[in-house]
Structures are given as C-alpha cells and as structure tokens.
C-alpha cells in the first residue's frame, strides 16, 4: 500500500510505507550527506542507511511509515518548516503526541510513532531530542486513551481448544498438518503470543526451514524430548531453541511435529509458520 501525501515534495516521494524511513529526506539530511561524502563514498553511506533500516522487520517498518506520515501532516498543518521537522525539538514532539494521540490512540501505537521518528532522525544523521518532557507527554497521553483503542483480554486457551482444533482438521492434509503443528508449538512451547501465523511471505531469516538444527533424545526418566532452532523471534532476534517433551496425549507436540514433518517433507521450504513471540518460551 502506498500512503498518500499532502503535497508534492521531491524530498518525500510516494513510496511504500516500509520504505519511508529510508527514502524520505530533509534539507538537514542532504547537508549531512554532503558532509559525509567529503570522507567516504555515497555507496558506503547508503549501505549504512539500508542496514540501519533493514534490521527492523517489514511489518514494523510499515507501522513506522504511519507515524512518519502523521508527524509530517501535523507539521504541515501548523506550517512547521522542514528544517525544524528533522531537528524536532522536544516541545514539538510533545505537542504532536498530545494533539494527535491523546484521547484517540492507544499507548503502544504512540510509542511506535515516536520510534519511527527516532529512526528517521538516525538515518538523516540528526540528534534525537526525546527526554523527560516527551516521556511525560507520552505517559499522560496513554492515561487518556479511549477504551476502544485496545482490545479486551481474551479467555485463556486450554487443552480443550487444542483438542477441538484437532477434531476439525484433516491431519493427513499438508496445510492442516502445518497449522496443527504450529498450534501445538504455541500451546506447549511459548507464552504471550500475539499471533500464531505469519503475515506475509516465507523468510528463511525468520522462519525455521527443514535444515534448521534439531536435537532429540530421552530424559533420565525415559521421556522423549525434541527441539529445533528458530532463527529469530521478537524477544530473541538472534534465534532461540524451541524445546518440548512428549506429553503422550492426543495433542502431543512431539506427535504433531513429526506428523507435520512427514506430511510436508516433499516441500522445499518446510517450516512452522510461527509468529514472533511477545514473551519468552518456558525452560
């Protein structure tokens, strides 16, 4: 999706939301680029910018694009010059949060907006002026967020839900076998998950493939255990070992994993499409 812009500006081209932090420039950013080119080549500078931005996941960058757009629209409405936008003083950031966020946007989204502006400043080589005043404005804005800005907590998922899911699936089907394997990993091996499915395409830097390291064996009490390496999660971006023991029940993670492996082994990119966890896996 291409996010619309309020006015035509050569510094802010129409690009996809995840690309805005990289491609939207400012007069300060251009001056900073000219200064750097006195010492190193433009290709090295661009490589640094790409690395800074690409370490953020595409879904997060898409949310960052929203924050950057909202801030730009806010500054245009108040006729704030571009030179002041990238060197955003703390008072301007605080007014932006209290005027555009307080009473309308949940606290987590406000924080995402500020993180997008901070990354934009980093890419443009500008100092970030987020200190005590901005922190107080963010906290106060969270307190007046409407109840409709966030969802109520759902009831806990129990083994009965997992059994009902198994009853409704054909575990000889490639898709159903993958989904049940994913659900059992989420149930037995993770906690505080936001989602248990991916949002987009297969990414070997995030998703575990058939070549990912695995371990298996038996405990001292002769209970089977197994594990595989997840290349990246939200709380462990450098990877995390996902471990479990065989519960011997109809919803055993061990059985579900081995069934998924057997049914889908003929696919080149076999993996469990598990969404990054929002909390750690149990020991």
N, C-alpha and C positions, 0 to 999 in steps of 0.2 A: 504494500500500500504506500502510495506517495502522499505525504502530508502537505496540504495546501499552505501557501504562504501569503501574507497580507499584501506584500508589494514585491515588485521585481528588484532584485539586488544581485549583482554579479558575485558578491561575497557569500550569498546564501542560495545556491542553486537548488532546483527541485530534484531532490534525491530521496531514496528510500529512508525511512525513519532510522534504521540501524546505522546508516552512513552519515548522518548529520553531524555527529561529533567530530568526524574526520574531515568532512568536506566543507562545512560552514566555517568561513574565515572572518576575520575582523581587521580593521586597519592596524591595530596593535600586533595581531598575529603576523601580518605581512611584513611589518617593520622588524619583528623578531626573526622572521625567516631570512630577511636580507642580512641581518647581522650575523646569523649563523653561517650563511653562505660565504662569508669572508674567511671562514676557518675550515669548513667541511663541505662536501658536495651535497646538492639537493637530494640525490638519491638516498644518501645516508640519513638525511633528515626525515624524508618521507618514510623510510623503513622504521625509524624510531617511532613515528606517529602511528603507523599501522600496528606495530607491536603493542603500543600503549592501549589502543582501542580494541584490538582483536582478542586481548586476554579476557575481555568482557563477553559473556555469552550473547548470541544474537537476540534472544528474547529480551534480555535485559537492555541491550542497546536500543531495541525498538521502544521500550518504555522510556529510556533516556531521551529519545527523539521527541517524545511528547512533552517532557519537561523543558527541553530547549526551545521548542516551538511556543509553549505557553509563556515562557520568560520573554522571548522576542516580541510576541504580540503585546504583552504587558508594557514593555519598554516603548513600543511604537505608540501605544495608546496615550502614554504620558510624554511622548516626544523626547525620550531619553536618547542622547546621541550614541552612535555605535562605539565611539571611543570610551564611553563610560560603561557600556554593557559588558565588555570583556574584562575591564578592570573593576568589576562590580563591587562597589563599597558595601560594607555590612548593612548600612541603613537601607540601601536599595534592595538587597536580598531579603531583608526582614519585611519591608513593605510588600514585596512580591508575595511572600508566603502568607502574610496576614490578610492581604486583599484578595488574592486569587485562591487561597487554600482554606483559610479558617472558616469553619461552618459549612464547607462544601466537599472537601476532600479528606479521605482518611489519612491518618498519620504516616502509614507506610508509603503511600504514594507521594506525600510531601517530601519525605526523606529521599525517595528516588529522584524527584525533580532536582533536589539540591545536589545529589551525587552526579547527575547529568551535567549540571552547570560546573561542578568542580572538575570533571573530566575534560570538559570543553576548555576550561581555563588551562589545564595542564597541557593539552595538545597545542594551544596557542602560546604557551610559554609565559602565561600571566600568573601573577600571585593570586592566591585564594584568600579572601577576607571573611572566612566563616569562623566566628569566635563566640564569646559568651552571649552577646546580644542576639545573634542569629539562633543560637541554641535555645534561648528563652522564647523567642518568637515561634520556633518550631514546637516546643513543648506546649505553649499556650494554645496554638492552633489545633494540636491534637485533642486537647481537652474539650473544644467546642465542635469537634467533628460530629456530624449527624449520625444517628443510629443506622440510617440507611446506607452509610458509606462503607460498612463492613458486614459480612455475613455472620449469622449466629453459629455457634459451635454445633457440629453435628454429633449425633449419638455415636458411641464407640462401635467400631467394627469388631464383631465377635466371631468365634469359630462357626456359629450357626450361619452367618453370612457367607463364609467361605464354602460351607457345605452346600448351601443353596446355589451358589455360583457353579460349583462342580456339577450339581444335578442338572443345570440348564445348558451345560456345554457338551460338545462332542470332542472328547479329548484325543480322538484319532484325526481330528482336523488340524491343519498346520496353524491356523490363526488362533483357534480356541486353545490349543496346547500352549502356545506362546503367552496368551492372556492369563491362563491359569497359573503358569509358571511365574509370571510377573506378580500376580496377586499373592501367591504364597511367599515370594521373596519379601513383598511389602509387609505381609502379616507376621511372618516369623523372624525376619532379619532386620527390619527397620522400624523407626518410630518417627512420629511427627511429619509424615509425608504430605506434601502439597498436592501431588498427583502421582499416579502410577502408570502414566503413559507419556510418550514423547510428543512434542508439539509439531515437529517438522521431520526432516529427512534423517536418515541414518548417518551418524557421525562417529567414526572409529576412535576419535579422541575423547569421546564421552561414553559411548556405549560399548559394552563388553562383547567381543566377537568370539568365534569358535576357537581362535588361537590364544585367547586370554589365559594366563596361568591359572591352574586349578590344583587343589590338594584334596585328598580323601584318605580315609582310614577308619580306625576304630579307637574309641576311648578305652581307658583301663577297665571300665565296666562293660566293655564289648558293645558299645552303642556307636553306630556308624555316624561319621561326620563328613562334611564336604565344604568346600569353599571355592570361590572364584574371585578374580581381581576386577574391580570396577575402575576403569581408567580415571573417572572424575565424578565427584558429587559436589553438591553445593557447599557442604561443610568440609569436604576433603577434596579440594580441586586437583591435588596431585595423585589422587587414587585412594582406594580403600578396599581392604579384603572383606568380602561378604561371606559370613560363616553361618553354618547351621548344623544341627544334629537331627537324625531321623526320628521323628515323633511317632512313627509306626501307625499313624491314624490315616483315615481316608483322604485327608488334606495334607499329607506329609510333604514338606518342601523337597525332601530327597526324591520322593517318587515323582513329584511334579517336574522337577528339574530334569531327571533322567528321561521322563516321557517327552518333554519338550525337546531335549537333545536328540532323541531317537526319531521323532516325527519330522523335525526340521533340519536334520543333518545334511540333507542334499542341497540346502540353500547355501550360497557362498557367504552370505553375511548373517549367519545365525547369531542372534543376540537376544537378551532380555531387555525389552524397551522400558526400562525403569526410569522414571523422572527423578531428578536430583533430589535427595532428601533434604528436609529442612531441619533435621536433627540427627544425632549420631546413631549408629547401629549399636545394638546391645553387644556386650562382650561374649 
